[in-house]
């Protein structure tokens, strides 16, 4: 036994899964943040389907794969405990009994899996060619495809599913030269001014005036206009609500992006939080399993339930939401 290992006696008989019912998870002492993050990420059918087929020697991947391959009579408790111990070994700050941020834990899962599955650097690889034709839209699409490949060529498809890309263009108002940049993201944060996702999408792409912009052509500070847009949304979209400001949640999202005209998403999991701040209180979740909704608080499960009747009373506690794209898949 290593010094990092946690020995926990489980004082209850683990609940047995059925074909429709999700699995409960034991709380080892303020580990509701971990349980909720794990329930939310495993609510993604795309994540579960992909990781179930993986054969890796790494313990983290093996444990996730084991969860995805559990049959309806399996006991989750042993795998759940092993995954918790492995996470603590990777992040010593996760001390037993200390509450942590569920959103941060969810991002740790994605980053950790990325590090494990990341492909080696290929210095001699053939890079995508950029089209410099006369059509502006075609040139931008070519640049976008180039930077997407540059940012993601080492990513396993499992991790790539969680990533999208922003495009920002900054135009000097004096010489009209445009500076374009592309940037990856793996979650979208909604602040206190966003009551729902539409509020965020309506305000995100508005033009912004910038004073003191140093123009490369003018060689001095100028006034510029900046516009940021979503170039491509992830296949698996994670929303993070800062200060839990939402007043409405949609089980379906229709979003517009530069790369495609529209995308449809369906909600798979919601992480809730009650308490004065993210490092105390309690985390719990609402999960869609086989088209049925369940509220899960550690080892306690309620459901199946009518999401439209039950969800309104929990909206004020919404902290993270996971959606999956349902059509117009991207490569």
RODO-2510 file (C-alpha; in nm, 4 decimals, decimal comma):
residues 331
     n   res          X          Y          Z
     1     x     0,0000     0,0000     0,0000
     2     x     0,1413     0,3398    -0,0976
     3     x     0,1289     0,6496     0,1206
     4     x    -0,1132     0,8084    -0,1261
     5     x    -0,3657     0,5278    -0,1108
     6     x    -0,6876     0,5849     0,0788
     7     x    -0,8453     0,2972     0,2661
     8     x    -1,2191     0,3439     0,3047
     9     x    -1,4625     0,1007     0,4588
    10     x    -1,7907     0,1233     0,2693
    11     x    -2,0718     0,0923     0,5242
    12     x    -2,3478     0,0202     0,2745
    13     x    -2,4280    -0,2413     0,0170
    14     x    -2,3606    -0,0807    -0,3237
    15     x    -2,6701    -0,0262    -0,5324
    16     x    -2,6938    -0,2561    -0,8321
    17     x    -2,7435    -0,1080    -1,1755
    18     x    -3,0337    -0,2016    -1,3988
    19     x    -3,0603    -0,1523    -1,7718
    20     x    -3,2148     0,1940    -1,7320
    21     x    -3,1087     0,3071    -1,3871
    22     x    -2,7764     0,4934    -1,3460
    23     x    -2,5235     0,3883    -1,0841
    24     x    -2,4824     0,5551    -0,7480
    25     x    -2,1430     0,6608    -0,6109
    26     x    -2,0237     0,6542    -0,2525
    27     x    -1,9084     0,9778    -0,0867
    28     x    -1,5713     0,9189     0,0825
    29     x    -1,5833     1,2539     0,2615
    30     x    -1,6691     1,5701     0,0668
    31     x    -1,6142     1,3871    -0,2636
    32     x    -1,9510     1,4898    -0,4075
    33     x    -1,7608     1,7192    -0,6485
    34     x    -1,5768     1,4152    -0,7881
    35     x    -1,8932     1,2047    -0,8056
    36     x    -2,0829     1,4770    -0,9896
    37     x    -1,8009     1,5410    -1,2390
    38     x    -1,7784     1,1660    -1,3039
    39     x    -2,1549     1,1315    -1,3504
    40     x    -2,1626     1,4259    -1,5920
    41     x    -1,8741     1,3121    -1,8139
    42     x    -2,0055     0,9543    -1,8268
    43     x    -2,3493     1,0852    -1,9263
    44     x    -2,1918     1,1461    -2,2680
    45     x    -2,2803     0,8469    -2,4838
    46     x    -2,0071     0,9466    -2,7290
    47     x    -1,7451     0,9451    -2,4511
    48     x    -1,8638     0,6115    -2,3128
    49     x    -1,8852     0,4446    -2,6534
    50     x    -1,5326     0,5537    -2,7481
    51     x    -1,3546     0,4798    -2,4210
    52     x    -1,5227     0,1399    -2,3858
    53     x    -1,3223     0,0180    -2,6867
    54     x    -0,9855     0,1379    -2,5569
    55     x    -0,7192    -0,1023    -2,4397
    56     x    -0,4595     0,0982    -2,2497
    57     x    -0,2254     0,0029    -1,9683
    58     x    -0,2830     0,3372    -1,7949
    59     x    -0,4976     0,2945    -1,4840
    60     x    -0,7101     0,6044    -1,5491
    61     x    -0,8138     0,4845    -1,8955
    62     x    -0,8653     0,1291    -1,7702
    63     x    -1,0988     0,2484    -1,4953
    64     x    -1,3022     0,4691    -1,7296
    65     x    -1,3203     0,1834    -1,9792
    66     x    -1,4350    -0,0522    -1,7039
    67     x    -1,7151     0,1882    -1,6079
    68     x    -1,8268     0,2059    -1,9719
    69     x    -1,8266    -0,1743    -1,9999
    70     x    -2,0098    -0,2528    -1,6754
    71     x    -2,3104    -0,4752    -1,7249
    72     x    -2,6381    -0,4298    -1,5448
    73     x    -2,5429    -0,6507    -1,2491
    74     x    -2,1950    -0,5066    -1,1946
    75     x    -2,0641    -0,3359    -0,8822
    76     x    -1,9255     0,0127    -0,9479
    77     x    -1,7773     0,0725    -0,6015
    78     x    -1,4358    -0,0878    -0,6580
    79     x    -1,3730     0,0902    -0,9909
    80     x    -1,5042     0,4165    -0,8477
    81     x    -1,2643     0,3954    -0,5533
    82     x    -0,9666     0,3128    -0,7780
    83     x    -1,0420     0,6110    -1,0024
    84     x    -1,0648     0,8417    -0,7009
    85     x    -0,7282     0,7184    -0,5697
    86     x    -0,5642     0,7602    -0,9114
    87     x    -0,6976     1,1145    -0,9395
    88     x    -0,5593     1,1964    -0,5936
    89     x    -0,2218     1,0562    -0,6948
    90     x    -0,2201     1,2853    -0,9999
    91     x    -0,3437     1,5901    -0,8078
    92     x    -0,2226     1,5857    -0,4436
    93     x    -0,4391     1,8913    -0,3729
    94     x    -0,7385     1,6580    -0,3728
    95     x    -0,7130     1,5828    -0,0021
    96     x    -0,9759     1,3554     0,1458
    97     x    -1,2339     1,5648     0,3296
    98     x    -1,1587     1,8857     0,1368
    99     x    -1,4329     2,0023    -0,0980
   100     x    -1,3172     2,1037    -0,4473
   101     x    -1,4605     2,2658    -0,7611
   102     x    -1,6670     2,0215    -0,9702
   103     x    -1,6103     2,2136    -1,2947
   104     x    -1,2356     2,2124    -1,2316
   105     x    -1,2493     1,8371    -1,1675
   106     x    -1,4350     1,7792    -1,4950
   107     x    -1,1684     1,9763    -1,6832
   108     x    -0,9002     1,7732    -1,5008
   109     x    -1,0580     1,4560    -1,6387
   110     x    -1,0352     1,5867    -1,9953
   111     x    -0,6817     1,7250    -1,9561
   112     x    -0,5605     1,4070    -1,7878
   113     x    -0,7040     1,1829    -2,0589
   114     x    -0,5481     1,4134    -2,3185
   115     x    -0,2030     1,3759    -2,1605
   116     x    -0,2391     0,9979    -2,1468
   117     x    -0,3596     0,9542    -2,5054
   118     x    -0,1653     1,2357    -2,6720
   119     x     0,0209     1,1346    -2,9857
   120     x     0,3951     1,2100    -3,0204
   121     x     0,5145     1,5282    -3,1885
   122     x     0,5653     1,4803    -3,5622
   123     x     0,8232     1,7329    -3,6792
   124     x     0,8284     1,5954    -4,0336
   125     x     0,4535     1,5589    -4,0854
   126     x     0,2854     1,7031    -4,3922
   127     x     0,0949     2,0137    -4,2888
   128     x    -0,2334     2,1141    -4,4475
   129     x    -0,1872     2,3617    -4,7310
   130     x    -0,3525     2,7027    -4,7120
   131     x    -0,5557     2,8249    -5,0079
   132     x    -0,4783     3,1861    -5,1037
   133     x    -0,7463     3,2291    -5,3673
   134     x    -0,9498     3,5389    -5,4362
   135     x    -1,2560     3,4389    -5,2327
   136     x    -1,2250     3,5745    -4,8757
   137     x    -1,4545     3,3116    -4,7209
   138     x    -1,2592     3,0297    -4,8825
   139     x    -0,9303     3,1756    -4,7569
   140     x    -1,0670     3,1993    -4,4026
   141     x    -1,1974     2,8417    -4,4165
   142     x    -0,8555     2,7302    -4,5329
   143     x    -0,6801     2,9116    -4,2475
   144     x    -0,9323     2,7744    -3,9978
   145     x    -0,8768     2,4173    -4,1178
   146     x    -0,5005     2,4696    -4,0983
   147     x    -0,5071     2,5914    -3,7384
   148     x    -0,7539     2,3218    -3,6320
   149     x    -0,5111     2,0601    -3,7612
   150     x    -0,2146     2,2332    -3,5946
   151     x    -0,3880     2,2487    -3,2569
   152     x    -0,5416     1,9010    -3,2574
   153     x    -0,3175     1,6654    -3,4585
   154     x    -0,1774     1,5145    -3,1362
   155     x    -0,5204     1,4751    -2,9756
   156     x    -0,6982     1,1433    -2,9584
   157     x    -1,0474     1,1666    -3,1169
   158     x    -1,1953     1,1066    -2,7703
   159     x    -1,0414     1,4313    -2,6446
   160     x    -1,0956     1,6195    -2,9696
   161     x    -1,4709     1,5688    -2,9252
   162     x    -1,4636     1,8116    -2,6304
   163     x    -1,2870     2,0887    -2,8224
   164     x    -1,4097     2,3660    -3,0450
   165     x    -1,2376     2,6712    -3,1895
   166     x    -1,2857     3,0472    -3,1699
   167     x    -1,1921     3,2874    -3,4475
   168     x    -1,1084     3,6487    -3,3652
   169     x    -1,0478     3,9238    -3,6188
   170     x    -0,9065     4,2628    -3,5215
   171     x    -0,9230     4,5401    -3,7818
   172     x    -0,7271     4,8638    -3,7567
   173     x    -0,9656     5,1519    -3,8244
   174     x    -0,6871     5,3559    -3,9811
   175     x    -0,5309     5,1218    -4,2387
   176     x    -0,8062     4,8529    -4,2377
   177     x    -0,5524     4,5704    -4,2040
   178     x    -0,7119     4,2667    -4,0408
   179     x    -0,5354     4,0410    -3,7897
   180     x    -0,6886     3,6924    -3,7553
   181     x    -0,6350     3,4395    -3,4773
   182     x    -0,7802     3,0979    -3,3976
   183     x    -0,7957     2,9509    -3,0473
   184     x    -0,9164     2,6195    -2,9014
   185     x    -1,1693     2,5905    -2,6186
   186     x    -1,3182     2,2944    -2,4312
   187     x    -1,5949     2,4688    -2,2360
   188     x    -1,7956     2,7897    -2,2455
   189     x    -1,8400     3,0045    -1,9352
   190     x    -2,1633     3,1981    -1,8901
   191     x    -2,1287     3,4986    -1,6589
   192     x    -2,3826     3,6832    -1,4449
   193     x    -2,5210     3,8777    -1,7435
   194     x    -2,6218     3,5554    -1,9212
   195     x    -2,9565     3,4170    -1,8081
   196     x    -2,9426     3,1403    -2,0683
   197     x    -2,7260     3,0192    -2,3557
   198     x    -2,9012     3,2472    -2,6056
   199     x    -2,7948     3,5513    -2,4011
   200     x    -2,4350     3,4360    -2,4335
   201     x    -2,4571     3,3659    -2,8074
   202     x    -2,6290     3,7009    -2,8749
   203     x    -2,3569     3,9024    -2,6994
   204     x    -2,0476     3,6954    -2,7745
   205     x    -2,0022     3,7997    -3,1372
   206     x    -2,0770     4,1696    -3,0989
   207     x    -1,8102     4,4055    -3,2309
   208     x    -1,5816     4,5518    -2,9646
   209     x    -1,3944     4,8824    -2,9892
   210     x    -1,0306     4,8618    -2,8773
   211     x    -0,8266     5,1691    -2,7924
   212     x    -0,4483     5,1508    -2,7905
   213     x    -0,4272     4,8633    -3,0374
   214     x    -0,0717     4,8414    -3,1725
   215     x    -0,1111     4,7977    -3,5477
   216     x     0,1707     4,6036    -3,7149
   217     x     0,1355     4,8043    -4,0362
   218     x     0,0908     5,1512    -3,8839
   219     x     0,3627     5,0805    -3,6224
   220     x     0,1711     5,2755    -3,3590
   221     x    -0,1330     5,2635    -3,1321
   222     x    -0,4652     5,2907    -3,3108
   223     x    -0,8336     5,2347    -3,2563
   224     x    -0,9445     4,8922    -3,3748
   225     x    -1,2570     4,6770    -3,3986
   226     x    -1,2495     4,3204    -3,2710
   227     x    -1,5020     4,0478    -3,3445
   228     x    -1,4925     3,6988    -3,1917
   229     x    -1,7027     3,4116    -3,3225
   230     x    -1,7304     3,0385    -3,2720
   231     x    -1,5575     2,8838    -3,5718
   232     x    -1,6648     2,5338    -3,4749
   233     x    -1,8501     2,3987    -3,1728
   234     x    -1,7344     2,0779    -2,9998
   235     x    -1,9170     1,7526    -3,0583
   236     x    -1,9560     1,7384    -2,6808
   237     x    -2,0303     2,0851    -2,5425
   238     x    -1,9734     2,1791    -2,1772
   239     x    -2,1283     2,4952    -2,0335
   240     x    -1,9988     2,6410    -1,7082
   241     x    -2,2256     2,8888    -1,5296
   242     x    -2,0293     3,1397    -1,3244
   243     x    -2,2231     3,2407    -1,0104
   244     x    -2,5062     3,0055    -1,1151
   245     x    -2,6885     3,2822    -1,3012
   246     x    -2,9162     3,0774    -1,5293
   247     x    -3,2907     3,1331    -1,5223
   248     x    -3,3703     2,8864    -1,8012
   249     x    -3,2250     2,5582    -1,9295
   250     x    -3,3043     2,4091    -2,2702
   251     x    -3,2889     2,0338    -2,3225
   252     x    -3,2071     2,1099    -2,6874
   253     x    -2,9786     2,3771    -2,8320
   254     x    -2,9649     2,5056    -3,1875
   255     x    -2,6450     2,7005    -3,2432
   256     x    -2,4822     2,8749    -3,5364
   257     x    -2,1136     2,8550    -3,6167
   258     x    -1,8892     2,9764    -3,8948
   259     x    -1,7913     2,6340    -4,0243
   260     x    -2,1497     2,5045    -4,0583
   261     x    -2,4801     2,6899    -4,0697
   262     x    -2,6375     2,5267    -3,7652
   263     x    -2,5896     2,2485    -3,5122
   264     x    -2,8341     2,0726    -3,2841
   265     x    -2,7415     1,9569    -2,9347
   266     x    -2,9234     1,7493    -2,6750
   267     x    -2,8657     1,7828    -2,3031
   268     x    -2,7162     1,4738    -2,1358
   269     x    -2,6144     1,5818    -1,7871
   270     x    -2,6328     1,8732    -1,5421
   271     x    -2,4157     1,9333    -1,2369
   272     x    -2,5796     2,1306    -0,9559
   273     x    -2,4266     2,3050    -0,6561
   274     x    -2,5792     2,4324    -0,3339
   275     x    -2,3874     2,6400    -0,0830
   276     x    -2,2195     2,9807    -0,0425
   277     x    -1,9233     2,9070    -0,2747
   278     x    -1,7832     2,6371    -0,5024
   279     x    -1,5423     2,4992    -0,2409
   280     x    -1,8095     2,4184     0,0131
   281     x    -2,1718     2,3067     0,0106
   282     x    -2,2872     2,0091    -0,1932
   283     x    -2,2757     1,8922    -0,5565
   284     x    -2,5353     1,6672    -0,7173
   285     x    -2,6541     1,6043    -1,0723
   286     x    -2,9334     1,5237    -1,3156
   287     x    -2,8462     1,2580    -1,5746
   288     x    -3,0124     1,1290    -1,8908
   289     x    -2,9763     0,7525    -1,9171
   290     x    -3,1564     0,5668    -2,1956
   291     x    -3,3878     0,8664    -2,2528
   292     x    -3,4898     0,8782    -1,8862
   293     x    -3,3894     1,1470    -1,6385
   294     x    -3,2566     1,0835    -1,2873
   295     x    -3,1399     1,3074    -1,0040
   296     x    -2,8333     1,1626    -0,8310
   297     x    -2,6797     1,2821    -0,5058
   298     x    -2,3863     1,0499    -0,4313
   299     x    -2,5478     0,7131    -0,3452
   300     x    -2,9047     0,8465    -0,3578
   301     x    -3,1008     0,8218    -0,6839
   302     x    -3,4446     0,9649    -0,7655
   303     x    -3,6308     0,8849    -1,0836
   304     x    -3,7152     0,8365    -1,3533
   305     x    -3,8649     1,1840    -1,3446
   306     x    -4,0372     1,4360    -1,5670
   307     x    -3,7522     1,6731    -1,6475
   308     x    -3,9888     1,9574    -1,7369
   309     x    -4,1669     1,9392    -1,4007
   310     x    -3,8691     1,8677    -1,1754
   311     x    -3,5934     2,0787    -1,3309
   312     x    -3,7308     2,4319    -1,2639
   313     x    -3,6781     2,3990    -0,8884
   314     x    -3,3102     2,3133    -0,9458
   315     x    -3,2203     2,5691    -1,2163
   316     x    -3,0876     2,8202    -0,9642
   317     x    -2,8277     2,5591    -0,8595
   318     x    -2,7015     2,4843    -1,2128
   319     x    -2,3210     2,4875    -1,2364
   320     x    -2,2237     2,2720    -1,5373
   321     x    -2,4211     2,1330    -1,8327
   322     x    -2,3113     1,8745    -2,0892
   323     x    -2,4688     1,8667    -2,4368
   324     x    -2,4013     1,6357    -2,7317
   325     x    -2,4258     1,7213    -3,0989
   326     x    -2,6950     1,5159    -3,2700
   327     x    -2,6335     1,5821    -3,6401
   328     x    -2,3973     1,7429    -3,8909
   329     x    -2,0952     1,5741    -3,7381
   330     x    -1,7522     1,7287    -3,7907
   331     x    -1,4290     1,5427    -3,8549
***
